Amino acid sequence: MTESQSTQNAPIAYDVVVLGAGPVGENVADRTRAAGLTTAVVESELVGGECSYWACVPSKSLLRPVITRADARRVPGLRRSVQGPLDTAEVLAHRDYETSGWDDAGQVSWLDSIGADLYRGHGRLTGERTVTVTGSDGSRHVLTARHAVTVCTGSRAQLPGLPGLDEIEPWTSREATSAKAAPGRLVVVGGGVVATEMATAWQALGSRVTLLVRGSGLLARMEPFAGELVAEALAEAGADIRTGTSVTSVSRKNGTLTVVTDKGDRIEADEILFATGRAPRTDDIGLETIGLEPGSWLPVDDSLRVSGHDWLYAVGDVNHRALLTHQGKYQARIAGAAIAARAAGEPVATDPWGAHVATADTAAVPQVVFTDPEAAAVGLSLAEAEQAGHRVRAVDVDLASVSGAGLYADGYRGRARMVVDVEEEILRGVTFVGPGVGELIHSATIAVTARVPVSRLWHAVPSFPTISEVWLRLLEAYRDS
């Protein structure tokens, strides 16, 4: 694609201006272009964004051989063939292939194919419905939006306020997924998804990992057993997990890091990864010019429109509804449809599960953590359902009791939980932990999203012998409890 050029400082009008060309911005542009709306997309880094180059794609490229080897080691007749170490260089080379060597030409071509205009540079709001783009060469383009500006700038890793942190060049998720070699000793600070996935990957790729967790366990936002099973496996793989521990200082001398904890421990390492949360990329996009606070999360209604601004949408991480790529893409489809409807003067659906309402953000958010074992969940945990005031009952099943699990892996360990609303007889949430469960979660997502009655689920017959037979065991446990 030939990137859009314009006369310096002369405003160019579009129906929609999209700020950010990650998966979320791309999907907004796809929907608005499909509706016949002229669309400009502004990007300061790589088209394809965080997910394509520093998050989902590279991290799963690193984790896939790790999980596959772990599964193979549990299969009789195969385990002896996969006892050696992973070929770290080959794994990293494949990661580079999957990220296209951090070259976005393919994604730029896709934008071109849908007829969206790309502007390279830093985009800032400079007033209502106006975005000014400053290129790396100093060029300046002013874009105006007839119908909507959508902020799709995502989030960035949030570092703690430790003295001297910048001087030691710590890893964030970006460095952890793009590193060119496995560090000999890696300290991971955090207990969430990034922390557990990167601990899993680098431990298997040759690093000696120490995981420092401020809380009492891992994956605190999921059912407690999820973090417990992942912690067991990480410890068995050789990781040193220390809960209830915070970092008080870090220093680097002659290449070696020294990490001091609040318990007085001193840990030497080659690299340290801080996986301690995310912050919105809204600090320098001109929010102050329209009465909003720079650096803030942007509150939106269920059509993703920013409160108090009928032309401004915030889609993806920036609205803090659900910081997941697939959920941001879902929001983008909803927002694109809402923008198109409003532009055409058509009614906008406001009822839950309507075409212009991102209901799943609060009722049915699915997530898979690609550790060994995998952890997958959708909807509400038991605690969340109770806090929301639902009358619920949790039903648990040992996944190893399912014939398909025993065939999948010798010594299979896992657990499933179904949270049932006892008044409406529907599912409020489902959690699976165990090898291969990532592929189970979409069936649960459909059940929760469609509010399928428990009585109807009895007629959804799982194939034998698959791990999916856990659905039958969960229903039997609910019936018999």
N, C-alpha and C positions, 0 to 999 in steps of 0.2 A: 504494500500500500504506500502511496505517496502521501506523507503526512500533510495535513491541511496547512496552507499558508494564507495569510491575510495581510492587508495593508496595515502597517504599524498604527496602533491606537484607534483604528476605525472599527467601531463595534460591529460584530457579526451576529445576526439573530438566528437562533435555533428554537425549535419547540421545547427541547429538553437538553440540559447540560448536566453531564454526569461527572462528578469529581471523584476520581479513583477508578482504575481499570483492573482491579482484581476480579475474582470470580463474581463478586456481588455486582460491581459496576458493569461488568460484561453482560450479566443477565438482565439488568435493568435496560441496558442499551438494546439487547436482543428483543425484549418485549415492546419497547417503545418504537423501535424500527418496524417490528411486525405489525404494529398498529398504524404505520404510515407517518409517524412523527419524525421530523428531522432531529438528529441527535449528535451532540458533540461529546467526546470523552476526553478527559484530561488526566494525564499520568506523569508523575515526576520520577518514577523508577521503571520497573519492568511491567509491561502489559501481562496480566496473569496474576500479579500480586503475590502476597505472602504465601498463600496456599501452594502455588505452583513452584516456588523457588526456595522457600525457607521454612515451610511447615508441612502440610499434609503429604505432598508428593515426595519430597526427599526423606522425611521421617519414615514413611511407610516403605520406601525403597530400602532403607537401612534395616527395618524391622522384619521385612518379609523373609529373608534367609534365616534370620534368627529363629523366628517362629516355626518355619518349615523344618529346620534341623531339630528343634525341640520335639516337634510332632513325630518326625522320623525315628528319633531315639526311643519312642514309646511303642514302635511297631515291631512285633516279633519277626525275625528274619531279616530285618533291615537295620536294626540299631547298631550292629557291629560295623556297618559300612559308613556310619556317619559320626564316628567318635572323635575324629580329628578336629582341629580348629577351623574356623571359617577363613576363607581367603579374603582378608580384609581389603586388600587392594582391588580385588574384583568387585566386591560389594560397593566400594566407594566409586569405582568406575561406572557401575550400573546406576548408582545414584546420580552421577553427573549426566548420564545419558537421559534419565527420566526428567531431569530439569533442563534438558536441551543445552547443557553447559552454560546455564544462566543467560541464554540468548532468547529473546522474546519474538523473533521474526515470525514464527508460526502463529502465535496469538495475534500479532498485528495483522497478519493476513486474514485471520478469521474476522476481526473487526471490519476490515475492508469488505469482506464478503457480505456482510449484513448492511453495508452502506452507512456505517457510523464514521464520523470524522474524528481523527485522533490528533490531539494537541499535546506535544511533549513539553513538560515544564512544570513549575510549581504554580498550582492554581489557588487563588484566594478570592473569597467573596469580597466585592468592593461596593456593596449596596444591594438593594432588593433586586432579585432576578439577574444579577450581574456577577460574572466570574472573570477575573483578569489572570492571564497565564503568562508567567515570565520564564522564558527558555534559558537553558544553560549558557547560551550565547548572548544573552541580554535582550533578545527579541521579546516583544510584548503584544499580546492579543487580548482584546476585550470581547467576551462572549455574553450575549444576553439570552434569556430564556422566556419564551412566550408563556409556557405553561408550568415548567418545573425545573428546579435545580435539585439534584439528588447527591447527598454527601455519602460517599461509599469509601472513605479513606481508611477504614479498618482500625486496628489497634497495634500497639507495640509492647514489647516486654517492659515491665516496670521493675526497676532496680531499687533495692533498699538504700537508705541514706547512710551508708557506712563511710567513714572517713577514708580517703585515699583509694576508693573503689575504682575510679577511672584510671588510676596509675597502674593497676595490675592487669588491665585489659581482660575483664571477666567475660565469660561466655554468656550470651542469652540464647534463646531458642534458635536464632539465626546462625550463630557460630556452631551450635551443637549439631545442626543438620547439614552444615556446609563444610565442616572441618575436613582437612586434607589427609589427616592421619589420626589414629587412635592414641590419645594420651596414655602414658603409662599409669598415671594415677589421676582419677577424676572425682572431685567433690561435687555432688548435686545438691542444691539447696531448694527444698520444696517437696511436697508430697502429692501434687496433683497429676494431671494427665501428662504434661510435658516432662515433668520430673521422672515419673515412672517409666514412660516410654523411652526416654533417652538413657536412663539407667539400664533398662533392659537391653537396648541396642549396644551401647558402648561396653558394657560388661561382657557381652558375647563377642564383641569385636576385639577384645584384648585388653581393655582398661580394667584397672582395679578400682571399683566404684564405692564411694562412701556417700550414703544418702542421709542428709540432715533434715529432719522434719520437725517443724515447730509444734505441730499438733500431736495427737495421740496415735495417729495412724495414717495410712495412705488413702487416697481417693475419697476424701471426706464428704464429697457431695453425692456419693452413691451409697447404696446399702452397706452397712459396716462389713459384712462378710466379703464384699468385693476387695476392699483394701487388705483384708486379712489374708486372703488367698494369694493375692499378688505379692504381698510382703514375704510370705512363706517361700514362694518360688524364687524371688530375687535373692533371698538369703541362701537358699540352696545352691543358686548359681554362683555364689561367692561375694555378693554385695554386702557391705556393712551398713545396716540400717539403724539409725539412732533417732528415736522419737523424743518429743519434748525437748528439743534442742534448737537453739538459735545461734547464729553467727554474731560475734561481737566485734571482731576485727579481722582484716586480711592484709597480708603484705607479701611482696615478692622480692627475693634476693637471689641473684645469679640464676634466674630462671625458675627457681623453686618457690612455690606458694606456701605460706603458712597460714592456716585458718584456725582461729581461736574461737571456741564456743563459750556459751554462758555457763557451762559446767566446768570450765577450765581446761578442757581438752585442747591440745595443739595437734593439728593434722597437717601433714605435708602432702602436697599434690603438685601436679603439673598444670592442671586447669581446674577452674571452678565455674559451674553453670548455675546461674540464678534463675530458677523457674518459680518466681514468687508473685505472679499476677500480671495483668495487662492494664494498659492505660490507653485512652482513645487518642487517635491521631487527629486531634482537632485544635491543637495549640497554635497553629500558624496557618489557618485557613480563612481568616477574616471574620470570624463569628462576631467580633466586637462591632463590626459595621452594621449589623442588623439586630443589635441589642442582646446578643447571647454571649456567654462566658467562654473565652478561649480555653482550650484544654478540658472542657467538660464533656460528659456523656450527653447525648441529645435525646430528650424524652419525646416519644412519638405516640400517636394514636394507633389503633390496630390496622390502619391502612398505611402506616409508616410515615405519616405526615407530622412534621415537627410542630409541637404545641405553639399556637399563636402565629404561625406562618403558613398560610394556605398554599403557598407555592414551593415550600421547602420540605424535602423528604430526607430522612436519615435511615440508611439501610445497612444491615450487617452489624459488625461489632460496635460501631459508633453509637448505637442506641441502647447497648447493654442488655438487650432482651435475651439473647442466646448466642454466646461467642463461639459459634461453630460454622465452618464453611458451608455445610449443606443447609443449615438453618438460614444463613445469610442469603443463599441462592433462592431458597423458598421465599424469604421476604422480598427479594428482588422481583420474583414473578408476581407476587401480590401487589407490590408497589407499582410495577410497570402496568399492570392491569388497571389499577386505580387511577394512575396518571392518564392513561388512554381514555378511560370512561369520562373523567372530568373534562378532558380536552374536547371530547365529542359532545359534552353536555348531557351525557347519559346518567342514569341513576347509579349511585355507588352502594353496593350491598353492605349493610352494617351488621347483619345477623352473624353469629358465630358460624364458622366454617363456610362463609360465603366467599365469592370470587375475589373480593377486595379486602378480606379480613385475615390477618395472620394469627389465627386462633391456635395453631399448633405451637406457637412460641410459649404458650402458658399451659397447654393441655397435653402435648405429645411430642416433646423434644427427644429425639433418639441420639444416642452417642455410643461409639465403640472405642474402647481403650485397647490399643494393639500391643499389650504386654503378653507375657506368657505366665499364666493363662490370660486369655482375653476377658475383658469385662464389658458387658453391653447392657444398656438400660434405656427405657423409654417411659415417659410420663413421670408420675410422682413416686418417690420412695414411701415407705410406710410412715416415716416421721413427717414427711412433707404433707402427705394426705391427711394425717391426723391434725397437723397444725392448720390445714386449710378448712377444718371442720367437717370433713367427710367421715361417715361411719364406715370403717373399713376393717377387713381382716386379711392378714398376710398368710399365704400358704407357701411353704418351702418344700422343695424336693431335692434330694441328692442326685445330681446328674449322673453319677456313676451307676445308679439303679436302672438306667435306660439301656436297653440292649445295644442301641446304636453307638452309645458312648464307649462301651467296652470294646466294640469292634473298631472304633476310631483310634483308640489308644489304650495300650496295656497300662493298668494302674491309673485310669482316668480319674481326675479330681475336679469337681465342679459343683455348682449349686444354682438352683433357680428359685425365684420368688415371684409370686403373682399377688398383687395388692387388689383386692376385690371390694368394690363399694357394695355393702350388704343391703342397702336400701334400693339401689337401682339395678343391682345384679350385673354390673359392667366392670371392666378392668380400669383401674386408675393408674396402674403402673406395672411394669414387668422388668426384672433384672435377671440376667444370665451371667455366670462366671465359669469359664472352663475353656479348654482348647476348642477352637472352631466355632465358638458361639456368636462371633460377629455376623455370621450369615443367618442366624436365627432371628435377629432383632427386627427385621422388617415385618415379619409375620406379627410380632407383638405390636409394632407401630400401627399396622392396619387395624388390629383388634382394638387398640386404645382410641385411635382416631375415629373409627367408624362406630365406636360405642357398641360393639357387638355384644349382645346379651350372652351371659354364661350358658344359658340353655341352648343358644344357637352354636356356640363353640363346640358342644358335644358332637355336632354334625360335621365339623371340620376334621376329617379323619387323617391323622399323620401316617406317612408311609413307614412301613417296617422293612428293615431295621435302620432307622435314622435317629440322630440325636433329637430331631423335632418331635419324637414320641414323648418328650418331656411334657408337651402340652396335655397329653392324655393323663399323665401322672399328676400334673398340677390340678386338673379338673377332678380327678378321683380323690385327691387329698382334700380339695375344697368340699366335695360332696360328703366325705366321711368325717370331716372335722366338726 
